[in-house]
Amino acid sequence: MASIKPLSDRVLVRPIEAEEKTSSGIIIPDTAKEKPQRGTVVEAGPGKVENGNKIDMSVKKGDEVLYGKYSGTEVTLDGEEYLIMRESDILGIVS
């Protein structure tokens, strides 16, 4: 199995699939599903260096996060879809 270790302030995120049913029980076809905007952090880089000072990451492996609709770069690893994005593309951590 291959692995990716993000550099600098980048994060590897596994998107959480959108619901296939609405709360009222209507099944949503694949073509009408919204692009996921939630995911789980799989790996996080060490942090960014700015003016000689290292800035630690705010997210860590296992965090569930919200990110912008078109954030990140899609990558496929061992048949699974992931996103690599900068920490600044993450809007918040879901608790």
C-alpha positions in Angstrom: 0.0 0.0 0.0 1.3 3.4 -1.0 1.2 6.4 1.4 1.5 10.1 1.1 3.1 12.4 3.6 2.0 16.0 2.9 4.6 18.7 3.0 4.6 22.1 4.7 1.0 23.1 5.6 -0.8 20.7 3.4 -3.3 18.1 4.6 -4.5 14.8 3.0 -8.3 14.5 3.5 -10.7 11.5 2.8 -14.0 13.0 1.7 -17.1 11.8 3.5 -19.7 10.8 1.0 -22.9 12.8 0.7 -26.1 11.1 2.0 -28.0 9.0 -0.6 -31.4 9.7 1.0 -33.0 12.9 2.2 -34.5 13.1 5.7 -37.9 12.3 4.2 -36.6 9.2 2.5 -36.2 10.3 -1.1 -33.3 8.6 -2.8 -30.9 11.1 -4.4 -29.3 9.9 -7.7 -25.5 10.2 -8.2 -25.9 13.0 -10.7 -27.8 15.2 -8.2 -25.5 14.7 -5.2 -23.6 17.7 -3.9 -19.9 17.5 -3.9 -18.8 16.5 -0.3 -17.5 19.4 1.8 -16.7 17.3 4.9 -13.9 14.9 5.3 -11.5 13.2 7.7 -7.8 14.2 8.0 -5.7 11.1 7.0 -2.3 12.8 7.2 -1.1 16.3 8.0 2.2 18.0 7.2 4.6 19.3 9.8 3.5 23.0 9.5 4.6 26.0 7.6 7.8 28.0 8.1 7.3 31.8 8.0 10.2 34.3 8.7 12.2 31.5 10.1 9.5 30.5 12.7 7.7 27.2 12.4 3.9 27.5 12.6 2.3 24.2 13.9 -0.8 22.8 12.2 -4.2 23.3 13.8 -5.6 20.0 12.5 -4.3 16.5 13.2 -4.8 13.0 11.9 -8.4 11.8 12.6 -10.0 15.3 12.7 -13.3 15.7 10.9 -13.2 18.9 8.9 -15.2 21.2 6.7 -13.6 22.7 3.6 -14.5 24.9 0.7 -16.6 23.3 -2.1 -13.8 23.4 -4.7 -10.8 23.2 -2.4 -7.8 20.9 -2.9 -6.4 18.7 -5.6 -8.1 15.3 -6.1 -5.7 12.3 -6.0 -6.4 8.5 -6.2 -4.4 6.2 -4.0 -4.9 2.4 -4.1 -8.4 3.0 -5.6 -9.5 5.5 -3.0 -10.2 9.2 -3.6 -8.5 11.8 -1.5 -7.9 15.6 -1.5 -4.7 17.3 -0.8 -5.2 20.9 0.3 -3.6 23.7 2.3 -4.6 24.0 5.9 -6.0 27.5 5.0 -8.6 25.8 2.7 -10.1 24.1 5.8 -12.9 26.1 7.2 -13.3 24.4 10.6 -13.1 21.2 12.7 -16.3 19.4 13.4 -16.7 18.4 17.0 
